[in-house]
């Protein structure tokens, strides 16, 4: 199985990414020329300074963009990274303002900066920042950038947190184990496809029953905790044909995972504690893996016990049982559960804030399509829900669940923004802050707004700029790239989440608060569908 598109074929879009398109949103007043983001600049040759200079001149001339030195500096070692880290986490406006202020200062969406965590966790915090939709895709091109040990950026968590193994997310496609491990994940996806729809319906009906009862009794219900229990229950049923709550792990799964994720991502997180607590606790020194070894072993034992078909397939690919289990655990708990933990509350937040007019339209579209397909939720029925599909893509665009992307330049090369061409040297770390790239005003009308029907009809042409999966939405994962193996799975289950919500309810009201990962959403009313 080469890509997950074999498991989820109806989610793919076939577009020519090299052809410029003219797109006009039906609510917009202007027509915008959308240029393809694929980089057509030839790489610089490292064999001759004269050839490199000639290529640089030719590249700048061919694009009609000025060749510009990368603005910004890294400042005084040790001191400046600490200062920048404090501004990133605790400055007014948070990390968005950290980047926005530098765009304004340098008048460029490409510049040099320091990225957390810095001292003493990261040896080198220096990065070249890419913040627009034209330069950002450089990070997906594995012929230009290396991805080895860069999943979390300028530092890598201890392998003690993953049983002593470098799991798939930290491997570059050029490494021998990358292909077999990604094929194992594709097998997981393919073997689960028949269970996804029925198990999702069962699990999320259980979730909504509980939330509805709590709202009726208490006047409100926190979505996140119950939603995380449902997510882990669903993933166990879909991938492993097992309800985790009926095993030794019981209802402890989400708590065990969240603690483990904190030990992995702590240097990048803001928990809302006073800075003088967070800085030494999370951002200056690593949390000792030994503190959660017992909890991690509980997760390992669960996946070892209930992943036999996946383990058997992995062994046929030359992967040891132990390495397979650690990778299955990471894929389901970190990648998939972690993604749902962020994405579902965020989706609920954006739809809730959009109001009853959108709710009414979604309910009518979803129920009508289901009725036309025998009263059941099917892949074919969901293809007849263009507004629902657009809402899911818009949620992924406006607040991508993975905000930070990294890659190390494999050679000297040129990178284009909308306004200039920049020379990057071999070995330099490239960094992209995805929420800026997917809200690029030179690509999207009203980029800061949640526009539910943005991707309806001709708007589908913009899907190549939706890149939450470490690649364009119009492309798919392969063993030769780093695009999320479960890209189509995530889109599918987010669609199912919206479908199940509006099968059941006409509308709902929410309250939203900040959270270290995603949004904290409280339901204050659920208006049952009128039958």
C-alpha positions as CSV (number, residue, x, y, z in Angstrom):
1,X,0.0,0.0,0.0
2,X,1.7,3.2,-1.2
3,X,-0.6,5.8,0.2
4,X,-3.6,6.1,2.4
5,X,-5.6,7.2,-0.6
6,X,-6.2,3.5,-1.2
7,X,-8.1,3.4,2.0
8,X,-10.0,6.7,1.6
9,X,-10.2,7.3,-2.1
10,X,-13.1,9.7,-2.1
11,X,-11.3,12.3,-0.1
12,X,-8.7,13.1,-2.8
13,X,-8.8,16.0,-5.2
14,X,-7.0,16.1,-8.5
15,X,-5.8,19.5,-9.4
16,X,-2.9,20.8,-11.6
17,X,-0.8,22.7,-9.1
18,X,1.4,24.2,-11.7
19,X,-1.4,26.2,-13.5
20,X,-2.2,29.7,-12.1
21,X,-5.9,30.1,-11.4
22,X,-8.3,32.9,-11.0
23,X,-10.6,32.5,-8.1
24,X,-13.4,34.7,-7.0
25,X,-15.3,33.9,-3.8
26,X,-18.9,34.6,-4.4
27,X,-19.1,36.9,-1.4
28,X,-15.9,38.7,-2.3
29,X,-15.9,41.9,-4.4
30,X,-12.6,41.4,-6.2
31,X,-10.9,38.9,-8.4
32,X,-7.5,37.6,-7.2
33,X,-4.8,35.9,-9.2
34,X,-3.7,32.8,-7.3
35,X,-0.3,31.6,-8.3
36,X,0.9,28.1,-7.8
37,X,3.1,27.6,-4.8
38,X,5.3,24.9,-6.3
39,X,8.9,26.2,-6.4
40,X,10.3,26.3,-9.9
41,X,13.6,27.8,-8.9
42,X,16.6,25.6,-9.9
43,X,18.8,24.7,-6.9
44,X,22.2,26.3,-6.6
45,X,25.2,24.2,-7.6
46,X,27.7,23.7,-4.8
47,X,30.5,22.9,-7.2
48,X,31.3,26.4,-8.5
49,X,31.0,29.9,-7.1
50,X,30.7,31.3,-10.6
51,X,27.9,28.9,-11.5
52,X,26.1,29.7,-8.2
53,X,26.4,33.5,-8.8
54,X,25.1,33.1,-12.3
55,X,22.2,30.9,-11.1
56,X,21.3,33.5,-8.4
57,X,21.2,36.2,-11.0
58,X,19.1,34.1,-13.4
59,X,16.7,33.1,-10.7
60,X,16.0,36.6,-9.6
61,X,15.6,37.8,-13.1
62,X,13.3,34.9,-14.1
63,X,10.9,35.6,-11.3
64,X,11.0,39.4,-11.6
65,X,11.6,39.6,-7.9
66,X,14.5,41.3,-6.2
67,X,17.3,39.2,-4.6
68,X,17.4,40.2,-1.0
69,X,19.6,39.2,1.9
70,X,17.6,37.5,4.6
71,X,16.8,40.2,7.2
72,X,17.1,39.8,10.9
73,X,19.9,38.4,13.2
74,X,20.3,35.9,16.0
75,X,21.8,38.4,18.4
76,X,24.2,37.7,21.2
77,X,24.4,33.9,21.8
78,X,22.6,32.6,24.9
79,X,21.3,36.1,25.9
80,X,19.2,36.8,22.8
81,X,17.6,33.3,22.6
82,X,16.5,33.7,26.2
83,X,15.1,37.1,25.6
84,X,13.3,35.9,22.5
85,X,11.9,32.9,24.3
86,X,10.4,35.1,27.0
87,X,8.8,37.3,24.4
88,X,7.5,34.3,22.5
89,X,5.7,32.8,25.5
90,X,4.9,35.8,27.7
91,X,5.0,38.9,25.5
92,X,1.8,40.8,24.6
93,X,0.0,39.0,21.9
94,X,1.9,35.7,22.5
95,X,3.6,33.9,19.6
96,X,1.4,35.5,16.9
97,X,2.7,38.9,17.9
98,X,6.2,37.5,18.1
99,X,6.1,36.8,14.4
100,X,3.9,39.7,13.4
101,X,6.1,42.3,15.0
102,X,9.1,41.0,13.0
103,X,7.2,40.9,9.7
104,X,6.5,44.6,10.3
105,X,10.0,45.4,11.5
106,X,11.7,43.7,8.5
107,X,9.0,44.3,5.9
108,X,9.4,40.6,5.0
109,X,7.7,37.3,5.6
110,X,11.1,35.6,5.5
111,X,13.6,36.5,8.2
112,X,16.1,35.2,10.8
113,X,15.0,34.6,14.4
114,X,15.4,32.4,17.4
115,X,12.9,29.7,18.2
116,X,12.2,28.2,21.7
117,X,13.2,26.3,23.7
118,X,16.8,27.6,23.3
119,X,19.2,27.2,26.3
120,X,19.6,24.7,27.9
121,X,17.5,22.3,26.0
122,X,18.3,23.2,22.4
123,X,21.9,23.6,21.2
124,X,21.0,25.9,18.3
125,X,17.8,27.9,18.3
126,X,18.7,29.8,15.0
127,X,16.1,29.5,12.2
128,X,15.1,31.1,8.9
129,X,11.4,31.8,9.3
130,X,9.0,31.3,6.4
131,X,5.5,32.9,7.0
132,X,3.8,33.1,3.6
133,X,2.0,30.6,1.4
134,X,4.7,30.9,-1.3
135,X,7.8,30.2,0.8
136,X,6.2,27.8,3.3
137,X,5.9,24.8,1.0
138,X,9.7,24.5,0.8
139,X,9.4,22.7,4.1
140,X,7.5,19.8,2.4
141,X,10.0,19.2,-0.4
142,X,12.3,16.5,0.9
143,X,14.6,16.9,-2.1
144,X,15.5,20.3,-0.6
145,X,15.1,19.8,3.2
146,X,16.1,17.1,5.6
147,X,13.5,16.0,8.3
148,X,15.7,13.9,10.5
149,X,14.9,14.5,14.2
150,X,13.1,17.7,13.5
151,X,9.5,16.7,14.3
152,X,9.5,18.9,17.4
153,X,11.9,21.5,16.0
154,X,15.2,22.7,17.4
155,X,15.3,20.0,20.0
156,X,14.3,16.3,20.1
157,X,12.7,14.6,23.1
158,X,14.6,11.8,24.7
159,X,14.1,8.4,23.1
160,X,13.5,7.1,26.6
161,X,10.0,8.5,26.1
162,X,9.6,6.0,23.1
163,X,11.2,2.9,24.4
164,X,14.7,3.8,23.2
165,X,13.5,4.0,19.5
166,X,13.4,6.9,17.1
167,X,9.9,6.6,15.9
168,X,8.6,7.3,12.4
169,X,7.8,11.0,13.0
170,X,11.5,11.7,13.6
171,X,12.8,9.8,10.6
172,X,13.8,11.3,7.3
173,X,12.4,9.5,4.2
174,X,16.0,8.7,3.2
175,X,16.5,6.5,6.3
176,X,16.0,2.7,5.8
177,X,13.3,2.3,8.4
178,X,11.1,5.1,7.2
179,X,9.5,3.2,4.4
180,X,8.6,0.0,6.3
181,X,7.3,2.0,9.3
182,X,5.1,4.2,7.1
183,X,3.8,1.2,5.3
184,X,2.9,-0.3,8.6
185,X,0.8,2.8,9.3
186,X,-0.8,2.5,5.9
187,X,-1.8,-1.1,6.8
188,X,-3.3,0.1,10.0
189,X,-5.5,2.6,8.1
190,X,-6.5,0.2,5.4
191,X,-7.4,-2.6,7.8
192,X,-9.6,-0.2,9.8
193,X,-11.7,1.3,7.0
194,X,-14.7,-0.9,7.4
195,X,-14.9,-0.2,11.1
196,X,-14.5,3.6,11.0
197,X,-18.0,4.7,10.2
198,X,-20.0,2.3,12.4
199,X,-17.7,2.7,15.4
200,X,-17.6,6.5,15.1
201,X,-21.4,6.6,15.1
202,X,-21.6,4.3,18.1
203,X,-18.9,6.1,20.1
204,X,-20.0,9.7,19.4
205,X,-23.7,8.9,20.1
206,X,-22.4,7.7,23.5
207,X,-20.6,11.0,23.9
208,X,-23.5,13.2,22.9
209,X,-25.9,11.2,25.2
210,X,-23.6,12.0,28.1
211,X,-23.1,15.7,27.2
212,X,-26.8,16.2,26.6
213,X,-27.6,14.7,30.0
214,X,-25.0,16.8,31.7
215,X,-26.3,20.0,30.1
216,X,-29.9,19.1,31.2
217,X,-28.8,18.5,34.8
218,X,-26.1,21.2,35.3
219,X,-26.9,23.8,32.5
220,X,-23.5,23.2,30.9
221,X,-21.0,20.5,30.0
222,X,-17.2,20.6,29.3
223,X,-16.6,19.0,25.9
224,X,-12.9,18.4,26.2
225,X,-12.6,15.7,28.9
226,X,-15.6,13.7,27.6
227,X,-14.4,14.2,24.1
228,X,-11.0,12.8,24.8
229,X,-12.5,9.7,26.4
230,X,-14.6,9.2,23.3
231,X,-11.7,9.8,21.0
232,X,-9.5,7.1,22.7
233,X,-12.5,4.7,22.8
234,X,-13.2,5.2,19.1
235,X,-9.5,4.7,18.1
236,X,-9.4,1.5,20.1
237,X,-12.5,0.2,18.5
238,X,-11.5,1.3,15.0
239,X,-7.8,0.3,14.9
240,X,-7.7,-2.5,17.4
241,X,-11.3,-3.8,17.6
242,X,-11.1,-3.2,21.3
243,X,-12.8,-0.8,23.7
244,X,-9.9,0.3,26.0
245,X,-12.4,1.0,28.8
246,X,-13.1,-2.7,29.0
247,X,-9.4,-3.6,29.5
248,X,-6.9,-3.1,32.3
249,X,-6.3,0.5,31.1
250,X,-9.9,1.4,31.9
251,X,-10.6,5.1,31.5
252,X,-7.0,6.1,32.3
253,X,-5.9,6.2,28.6
254,X,-6.4,9.9,27.9
255,X,-4.8,11.0,31.2
256,X,-1.8,8.7,30.6
257,X,-1.4,10.0,27.1
258,X,-1.7,13.7,28.1
259,X,1.0,13.3,30.7
260,X,3.3,11.6,28.3
261,X,2.7,14.2,25.6
262,X,3.6,16.9,28.2
263,X,7.0,15.3,28.8
264,X,7.5,15.3,25.0
265,X,6.3,18.8,24.2
266,X,6.8,20.6,27.5
267,X,9.6,22.9,26.1
268,X,7.1,24.2,23.5
269,X,4.0,24.6,25.7
270,X,2.5,27.5,27.7
271,X,0.4,26.0,30.5
272,X,-0.8,29.4,32.0
273,X,1.4,29.2,35.1
274,X,3.5,32.2,36.3
275,X,6.6,32.6,34.2
276,X,8.9,32.0,37.1
277,X,7.4,28.5,37.5
278,X,7.1,27.6,33.8
279,X,10.6,28.7,32.8
280,X,12.6,26.4,35.0
281,X,10.0,23.6,35.0
282,X,9.4,23.3,31.2
283,X,11.5,25.6,29.1
284,X,15.0,25.4,30.7
285,X,15.5,21.8,31.6
286,X,13.9,18.6,30.3
287,X,11.4,16.7,32.5
288,X,13.0,13.4,33.5
289,X,11.5,10.5,31.4
290,X,11.8,8.2,34.4
291,X,8.9,10.0,36.1
292,X,6.4,8.6,33.6
293,X,8.0,5.3,32.7
294,X,5.4,3.4,34.7
295,X,2.6,5.2,32.9
296,X,4.2,4.7,29.5
297,X,4.5,1.0,30.2
298,X,0.8,0.7,30.8
299,X,0.1,2.2,27.4
300,X,2.8,-0.1,25.8
301,X,1.2,-3.2,27.4
302,X,-2.2,-2.2,26.1
303,X,-1.0,-1.8,22.5
304,X,1.1,-5.0,22.8
305,X,-1.9,-7.0,23.9
306,X,-4.4,-5.7,21.2
307,X,-2.3,-5.0,18.1
308,X,-1.5,-8.5,17.0
309,X,-2.5,-8.2,13.3
310,X,-0.6,-4.9,12.9
311,X,2.4,-6.4,14.7
312,X,2.4,-9.5,12.5
313,X,2.3,-7.3,9.4
314,X,5.1,-5.1,10.7
315,X,7.2,-8.2,11.3
316,X,6.7,-9.2,7.7
317,X,8.2,-5.8,6.7
318,X,11.3,-6.5,8.8
319,X,10.2,-4.5,11.9
320,X,10.7,-6.0,15.3
321,X,7.7,-6.5,17.5
322,X,9.1,-4.1,20.1
323,X,9.7,-1.3,17.6
324,X,6.3,-1.9,16.0
325,X,4.5,-1.5,19.3
326,X,6.3,1.7,20.2
327,X,5.4,3.1,16.7
328,X,1.8,2.0,16.9
329,X,1.5,3.7,20.3
330,X,3.1,6.9,19.0
331,X,0.9,6.9,15.9
332,X,-2.4,6.4,17.7
333,X,-1.7,8.3,20.9
334,X,0.6,11.2,19.9
335,X,-0.4,11.7,16.2
336,X,-4.0,10.7,16.0
337,X,-5.4,11.1,19.6
338,X,-3.3,14.3,20.0
339,X,-4.7,15.6,16.7
340,X,-8.3,14.9,17.7
341,X,-7.7,16.5,21.1
342,X,-6.9,19.8,19.3
343,X,-9.0,19.6,16.2
344,X,-12.4,18.6,17.5
345,X,-12.7,21.3,20.1
346,X,-11.4,23.9,17.6
347,X,-13.9,22.8,15.0
348,X,-16.7,22.9,17.5
349,X,-15.5,26.4,18.5
350,X,-15.5,27.8,15.0
351,X,-18.9,26.3,14.1
352,X,-20.4,27.4,17.4
353,X,-19.2,31.0,16.9
354,X,-20.6,31.1,13.4
355,X,-24.1,31.0,14.8
356,X,-27.5,29.5,14.0
357,X,-27.7,30.5,10.4
358,X,-24.8,28.2,9.6
359,X,-26.2,25.5,11.9
360,X,-29.5,25.6,10.1
361,X,-27.7,25.2,6.7
362,X,-25.5,22.4,7.9
363,X,-28.4,20.5,9.5
364,X,-30.5,20.7,6.3
365,X,-27.7,19.7,4.0
366,X,-26.5,16.8,6.2
367,X,-30.0,15.4,6.9
368,X,-31.0,15.7,3.3
369,X,-28.0,13.8,2.0
370,X,-28.4,11.1,4.6
371,X,-32.1,10.7,3.7
372,X,-31.2,10.4,0.0
373,X,-28.8,7.6,0.8
374,X,-31.2,5.3,2.7
375,X,-31.0,7.0,6.0
376,X,-27.4,6.0,6.6
377,X,-24.1,7.9,6.8
378,X,-22.0,6.7,3.9
379,X,-19.0,8.0,2.0
380,X,-21.3,8.7,-0.9
381,X,-23.7,10.6,1.3
382,X,-20.9,12.8,2.6
383,X,-19.8,13.6,-0.9
384,X,-23.2,15.3,-1.3
385,X,-22.5,17.7,1.6
386,X,-20.3,20.4,0.1
387,X,-20.9,22.9,2.9
388,X,-20.0,20.4,5.5
389,X,-16.8,19.5,3.7
390,X,-15.9,23.2,3.3
391,X,-16.5,23.8,7.0
392,X,-14.0,21.0,7.9
393,X,-11.4,22.4,5.5
394,X,-11.9,25.9,6.8
395,X,-11.4,24.7,10.3
396,X,-8.1,23.1,9.3
397,X,-7.1,26.2,7.4
398,X,-7.8,28.9,10.0
399,X,-6.3,26.9,12.9
400,X,-4.2,24.0,11.8
401,X,-3.7,21.4,14.5
402,X,0.1,21.4,13.9
403,X,1.3,25.0,13.9
404,X,5.1,24.5,13.6
405,X,7.1,23.0,10.8
406,X,10.8,22.5,10.4
407,X,13.3,21.3,7.8
408,X,17.1,21.6,7.4
409,X,18.4,22.8,4.0
410,X,20.2,20.0,2.2
411,X,22.1,22.4,-0.1
412,X,22.4,26.1,-1.0
413,X,19.1,27.1,-2.6
414,X,16.8,30.0,-3.4
415,X,13.5,30.6,-1.6
416,X,10.8,32.9,-3.0
417,X,8.3,34.9,-1.0
418,X,5.6,37.0,-2.7
419,X,8.0,39.9,-2.7
420,X,11.6,38.7,-2.9
421,X,14.1,35.9,-3.5
422,X,16.4,34.8,-0.6
423,X,19.5,32.7,-0.6
424,X,19.6,29.9,2.0
425,X,22.8,28.0,2.8
426,X,23.2,24.3,3.2
427,X,22.6,23.3,6.8
428,X,20.5,26.2,7.8
429,X,17.3,25.4,9.8
430,X,14.1,26.5,8.1
431,X,11.0,27.1,10.2
432,X,7.4,27.8,9.2
433,X,4.6,29.0,11.4
434,X,1.6,27.5,9.6
435,X,-1.2,29.7,10.9
436,X,0.4,32.6,9.0
437,X,0.9,30.7,5.8
438,X,-2.7,29.5,5.7
439,X,-4.0,33.0,6.4
440,X,-1.9,34.6,3.7
441,X,-3.9,37.7,2.5
442,X,-2.3,37.4,-0.9
443,X,-4.0,34.0,-1.3
444,X,-7.2,34.1,0.8
445,X,-9.9,36.8,0.9
446,X,-10.7,37.7,4.5
447,X,-8.0,35.4,5.8
448,X,-8.6,36.0,9.5
449,X,-12.3,35.2,9.2
450,X,-14.0,31.8,9.4
451,X,-15.8,31.6,6.0
452,X,-17.8,28.4,6.1
453,X,-18.3,28.1,2.3
454,X,-14.8,29.2,1.3
455,X,-14.1,25.8,-0.3
456,X,-17.4,25.2,-2.1
457,X,-17.5,25.0,-5.9
458,X,-14.6,27.0,-7.4
459,X,-13.3,27.5,-3.9
460,X,-11.9,23.9,-4.1
461,X,-9.0,25.3,-6.1
462,X,-7.7,26.9,-2.9
463,X,-7.3,23.5,-1.2
464,X,-3.7,23.3,-2.4
465,X,-3.0,26.1,0.2
466,X,-4.5,24.0,3.1
467,X,-1.4,22.4,4.4
468,X,-2.1,21.2,7.9
469,X,-0.9,17.6,7.1
470,X,2.7,18.6,6.2
471,X,1.7,18.9,2.6
472,X,-1.0,20.3,0.3
473,X,-4.6,19.0,0.8
474,X,-4.5,18.2,-3.0
475,X,-1.6,15.7,-2.5
476,X,-1.3,12.5,-0.6
477,X,1.2,10.8,1.7
478,X,3.7,8.3,0.3
479,X,6.7,6.4,1.8
480,X,8.9,9.0,0.0
481,X,7.5,12.1,1.8
482,X,6.7,13.3,5.3
483,X,3.0,14.1,4.7
484,X,0.8,12.8,7.5
485,X,0.1,9.1,6.8
486,X,-3.4,9.5,8.3
487,X,-4.2,12.7,6.4
488,X,-7.4,11.3,4.8
489,X,-8.4,9.5,8.0
490,X,-8.3,12.8,10.0
491,X,-10.4,14.6,7.4
492,X,-12.9,11.8,7.3
493,X,-13.4,11.6,11.1
494,X,-13.7,15.4,11.4
495,X,-16.4,15.2,8.7
496,X,-18.1,12.5,10.7
497,X,-17.9,14.6,13.8
498,X,-19.8,17.5,12.1
499,X,-22.3,15.0,10.5
500,X,-23.1,13.3,13.8
501,X,-23.4,16.7,15.5
502,X,-26.0,18.0,13.1
503,X,-27.9,14.7,12.6
504,X,-28.7,15.1,16.3
505,X,-29.0,18.8,17.0
506,X,-30.4,21.9,15.2
507,X,-28.1,24.2,17.0
508,X,-25.9,24.6,20.1
509,X,-24.3,27.3,22.2
510,X,-20.8,27.4,23.6
511,X,-18.3,29.2,25.9
512,X,-14.6,29.1,24.9
513,X,-11.5,29.5,27.0
514,X,-7.8,29.1,26.3
515,X,-6.0,25.8,26.6
516,X,-2.4,24.7,26.2
517,X,-3.4,22.5,23.2
518,X,-6.5,23.7,21.3
519,X,-9.5,25.4,22.8
520,X,-11.4,24.6,26.0
521,X,-15.1,24.4,24.9
522,X,-18.1,24.3,27.3
523,X,-21.5,23.5,25.8
524,X,-24.2,25.7,27.4
525,X,-27.2,24.4,25.3
526,X,-28.0,21.7,22.8
527,X,-31.1,22.1,20.7
528,X,-32.4,18.7,19.7
529,X,-33.4,18.1,16.1
530,X,-37.1,18.5,15.5
531,X,-38.3,15.3,14.0
